[in-house]
Amino acid sequence: MTTTAPSRTTNATNPTNAWLITNVRQTDGARVDVSFADGRIAAIGPDLAREPGIAIEDGADALLLPGFVEGHTHLDKTHWGMRWYRNEVGPKLTERIENERRWRAQGGHDAGAQSLALARAFLLAGTTRLRTHVDIDTEAGLRHLEGVLATRAALRDVLDLQIVAFPQSGLLGRPGTDALLDRALSAGADVLGALDPALIDGDPVASLDLTFGLAQRHQKPIDIHLHEPGEIGAFTLGLLLDRVAALGMQGQVVVSHAFCLGALPERERDVLLARLAELRVALLTTAPPSTPVPPLHACIDKGVTLFGGNDGIRDTWTPYGSPDMLERAMLIAMRYNLRRDDDLALAFDCVSGTAARGCGFTHYGLQTGARADLVLVDADTLAHAIVARPARRLVVASGRIVARAGAHAQHQPGG
C-alpha cells in the first residue's frame, strides 16, 4: 500500500549517512537531540553522543513534530502556480464533474507538471506522506495517472506517495471505466477508488460488487468517496460494510467524506460506528464548514479511525485549499469546535499519526527505527504551531533536509 524510498547511497567518509539535530523540544516540553542513519531515526534523547565526522544541525530550541500526512487530495487536478481560474460552475456534483472534464480536455491541463508543483509545495510545508486520488476517465484514459506516476518517481527519495485510481464519473455510467481501472491498478496505482454507488452509479449493489471484485483481483485496498447524505448514505455504507465482512477486507477500506454520519440520528449513527470499528474501516474528513461531518469525539469513543485531508486544492472544484497540513489541522479544530490545547492535539493527530494509520503508511513517527521524517517550527507548543502556522525552520524527509527557513534546501546532510 505504501511506496518505500530506496536505500541511500553510502560513502567512505560517512558510511551510514549519519547526522544529528541538537537542541529541540518535543511537544511534552522535553529537550532532546535526534540522530539519523540511512534515512531512519537512530536515536532520540537528551545530550546524544557526537560521533566524529558527522554533520550537526542546531535546532535552536525549535518545536519538533513528525512529518505531516495528507490523507486525501487530488494532485492531478490542481492549478497550483497557474493563473487564477474563474469558477462559474453550477452547484450540482454532475455539473462540476463535466465542467472539469471539459476544461482539462480543452486547456491541455498537464497532470504531471501540476502534480509535481503541488507535491513539492507539500514537501516545503512539511508533508512527507501523501495519498492522492487520480482521475481515471474514458476520455483521458490513463493520462492523468501517468503524470502522477512521473511525480512519484521524481520524488521517490523524499515523498511517500500513494495513488488512488479514482473514477470521477462513477463506475457504471461510462462503459469501459472498469477496464481502465483494471489497467490503472496494474500500472502502479496503490488503491482502488469509487464514487457514490447509489447517487452517481444508480445501482449500489452492482457498483460495490464490481469495485470489490476489482480490489480482490488485484489485492488492493479501497478508498471510496461517499457524499451520499442521510439514509441513502447509511444504506450504501451498510452494503459496503457487508462486503468488507464477507470478503475479509478488514483494515483495507477507507470511506472518504461519509457525510451521512453527520446527519443520522444518534442511535442509527452509533450502530454504523460500531460496525466501522469492528471491521477496521477508517473514515476521512476534510472538515467542510457547511456540510455534515462524521462526529470526531464519537468516532474516538467508538474506536473508529478518523483522519484528515484537503480534498482538491485550487482546481475547477474549489478555489480553496493549501498544502500546509497545519492549516488543515486548524480547520479541523475549528469545524469540531476544539479550543483547549489537548483538543487541538486531536486535530493534529488527524494529519499525523492517525492519518498514517488510516492510509497504511508504515515506519511513521518520532521513534527509533522510524523513517526520518520530521518538521521543526518556532512555536511554544503544538497548539501554538497549529494556530500560528509558522514557516518551517527545517523539514527532513527520509533523513534528508528538503526545506530550510521556508525554502527548498540545497544542503542535505548525509546525502
N, C-alpha and C positions, 0 to 999 in steps of 0.2 A: 504493500500500500504506500510505503514511503520511498523516496528516492534518496539513496545514501551517497554522500560525497565520496569520491575515490580517495585512496590513501595519498598523502602528500609526499613529495619527493624529499629525501633526506640529503644532507651534505656533510662533508668532512668536518667542518667547524662546528656544526650544530646537528649532530646525527639524529636527534629526536625532535627537532623543531621546537625546542623548549624555550619558554619565556615566562615572564612574571608581571602581574599587575599588583602594585602595593597600595596600601592606604585607601581602602574603600570601605563603605558601610553597607551592611546588609539591612533589610527592611526592619529587622528587630533591633537595630542600633548597634549590633556587634561590628567591631572594626576588624577587617580581615585582609589578607592577601589572597590572590588566586594565581596558581601556576598552571601552565599548559604544556602538553606534549603531544605531538602528532594529531593535532586537531581536537583533542579531548581535554577536559578539566583533569589535571593531575592531582591537585590538592586545593582545599580552601581552609584557611585558618589564620590565626594571628601570627605575625612575625615568621613567615615561612623562610626556609634557608635560601640564601642567594647562591646558587650554583655558579662556579666560574664560567665566564664566557657567554652567559645567557643575557638576552635583552630584558631590560626592566622598564616598565611604564609606571610613572607615578600617577595614581588615581586621584590625587588631590582632594581627598575626603568626599568624593562623589558617592551618590547612591548607586548600589549595584542591583541590577534587575536581570532576569533571564531574557534572552531574545524573545521578541513578541511573536505571536501566532495569528495569522489572518485565516479564519476558518471558512470564509465564503466570499469570494469576489469573482469578477469576470474580467480578467486581464485582456482578453481578446477584443472586448467591445470598446475600450476606453479611448477618449480623445485627449488623454493627458499630454500636455505640451503643444497641442494643436490650437488653432484659432477657436474662439468661442462658438459653440453650436447653439443656434437659436431653436429652442424647443417649442413647437407648436402642435404637438401630437395630442390626439384625443385621450380621454380618461380610461378607455377600456383596455384590458390586457391584450386582446387581439389586435387593437389599433397600434399599440406600442410595438408588438412583435412585427407586424407588417411594415410599419414605418422604419424600424431598424433595418430589416432585410433590404428594403428599397434603398435606404441611404447608403448602406455599406456596399451594395452592388453598384450603384451609380457613381459613388465617390471613390471607389477603389481603395477602401479602408484597408490598411496593412496591419493585420493582426500581429505579425512578427515584430515589426518596428514598435508598434504601440504597446504591446505586452512587455517588451524589453524595457521601454522607457518607464512604465509604471512599476515593474518589478524592481528596477534599480532605485526608484523613489521609495519603495517599501524598505529596501535594504538600508538606505540612507537614514530612515527614521527608526530603524531597529528591528524590523521584521525579518526573521531568519527561517521561518517555516510558513508555508502558504498553500492553501487549497484554492484552485481556480476552476470555475466551470467554463467550458469552451463549447460554443455553438457547433453542433453537427447538423447540417442543413442540406436538404435535397438540391438547393440551388448552388450553394457554396461548396458542397461536398466536404472534404477534409481540409480545405484550405486554411481555415482558422486554426485547426488543430496543428497543422504543420508549422504555422508561425509560432505557436506557443511551445511546441516541442523544440524549436530552434532556440527560443528564450531559455528553456530549461537547460539545454545543452550548454549555452553560453555562460550560465550562472551556476553550473552544477557543483562547483567547488565551494560555493558560499550560501546558496539558497536551496533549501529542501522544498521542492515544488511538486505538489500533487495536482494531476489534471483529471477533471471530471468530464466525461463525454456527455454533453447535455443537449437533448432535443428541444430547443427553444420553442418549436411549434407543436410540441407533443409527439407522441409515438405513432398514433394511428391515423392522423389526418392527412399525412403526406406520404403516399406509398414509396417505399424504399428507405425510409428512415431507419428501420430496424437493421437493414443490411449495412447501412453506413455506420451505425453504432457498433455493429459487429466488427467492421473493419477498423474503427477507431480504437477499440479495445485491443485488437491485435497489433495496432501501430504504436501503442505506447501509453494510451490513456490508463490511468490507475484505478478509476472509479467509474461506475455507470450512473448517469443522471436520469431523471424523469421529471415530468411536469403534470400536475393536476389531472389525475386519471379520470375523474368524473367530469369536471367542467371544461377541460380542454379536449381530452380524448373522447369523452362522451360514453365510455364503457369502462368503468374502473376495473371490472373483473378481467376483461381481455387485456387491458393496458398493463395491469400489475402482473398478470401471468406471463406476458411477453417480457416485461422488464426483469422479473426474477429468473425467467428461463435464460435470458442472455447473461445475467450475472453468474448463474450457476455454470453455464457453459464455459465461461472464461475464468471462473473462480475469482471474481472481482466483487468488492463491496458496492453498496448502493448509496447514493445521496439524492433524495427526491425533493424538488420544490413542491411544497404543499401550501398553496394560497387559499384553498377552498375554505369557506367560512362555516362556522356553526355546525349544524347537524350533518351537512354534506361532508364537510371536512372530517368530522368524527367517524362517519360511515367509512370513508376512504381509509382513514387511519386504522380503523378496526380490521379492514380487509388486509392492509399491509402487515399488521402485526400477526394476523393468522398465518400469512405466508412465511414470515420470519420464523415462527414457531415450527411450522410444518417442515421447513427446509433446513432447519438447524443453522440459521444465519444470525444467531445471537452475537451481538457485538460487531456486526458488519454493516449496519444500516444507520444512516443519519436522515432525519426529517428536517429539512430547512424551512424556516418561517413558522409553520404549524400555527397559523393564526387562529384556527378553530379552538385551540386550547385556552385562548384568552377570552373566549366568548361563551363557553359552555357553562351550565350550572355546575356548582362545585362538586356535587356527588358524581355526576357523569364524568367530569374532568378528572377526578381523582381515580376513578376506575381505569381510565386510559393511562394516567401517570403510573399507576401500579404495574400495568402491563409493560409499559415502556421500560421501567426499571428492571422488571423480571427478565425481559428479553435483551436488555442492554442496548436498546435503541436510543441513540443520542439525538438531541434537538439543537438546532442552530437558530439564533435570532440576530437580526440586525437592529433590534430595538427601535422600530419606526415609531415616530411620535403620534401618528394618527390612526394606527391600526392595532387591533387587539394582539397581544403578545403572550407567549407561554409564561406562566407565573414563576418568577425566579425562586422565591422562597419555598413555594410548594414543591417545585422540582427538587430543590436541595433536600427538603424534608423527606421526600419520597425516594430519594436516591437516583434521580434522573440526571444524566449529564446534559447541561445546557451551556453552550458556549457561544461566542460572538464573531461577527464579521461585518464587513461593509456592504456587501452586495455590489452593485455597479458603482463605479467611480467616474464621474464626468463623462457620461455617454449619452446616447439618444434617449435613455430612460429617465435620467436624473442629472441635474447639474451639481448635485451634492457628492459627498464622499471625499475621503482623504486617505493617503497611505500611512497615516500616523495612527497606530493602534492605541496609543494613549488617548487620542481624541475619541476613538470608538469606545474605549472603556468609560470615558466621561459621559458620552451619550447614553451608554447602557445604564450608568449610575443615575442619570437624570430621568430616564424613562421609568426606572423602577424606584425612583424617589429614595435613593441611597445617599445619606448625608453624613453619617458617622464614619470615622476613619476606618473602622473594621468592616463596615459595609462597603466602602469604596474598594477595599481589598477583594471583595467578592467580584466586583466589576472587573478588576484587573485579572483575576483568575480566569474570567471568561475569554480573555485574549492572551492567556499564557498557559498555565498547567492544564486547566480543564479543556481548552481548545486543542492542546496537543493530544490529550487522551481521546477526545471526541473524533479527531481526524486519524488517530492511529500513528502519530509521529512518535518515534521511539528515541531513546537516549536523550531525553529532554530534561532540562532543569539545571539548577545550580548545585550539583553534587559531583563527587569524584566519579569519573568514568563517563559522564555525560558528554555529548558533543559540546564543544566550547563555543556556545552562543550566548552572548551577554551584552548588556547595554549599561553605560554609565551616564547619569544625569546629575545636574546640580539642583538638588531638591532636598528639603529637610526630611521628608517622609514619602512613603508610597502615595498617600492621599494627595500630598502637595504635588508630586510628579504628575498625577492624573489630571489635576485641575489646572496646573500651570503649564504643563506640556513643554518643558524647556528644551532647547536644542540639545541634541545628543552629543555629549562630550566625546564619547567613544562607542563604536559599535564593533563587536567582534563576532565573526561568523565562521564556524568550523576552525577556530583557532587563528583566524586572520583578522587583522584590523581592516575593516571595509569602509569605515567613516570616522572622521575626526572633526570635532567642532562644527558639525552640521554640513560638512563637505565630504565628498568621496575621497578616501585616503589613498595615498601613494605608498606610504611606508607600511610594510606588513612584517612584523617580527616573526621570525621562523619561516618566512615564505621562501 
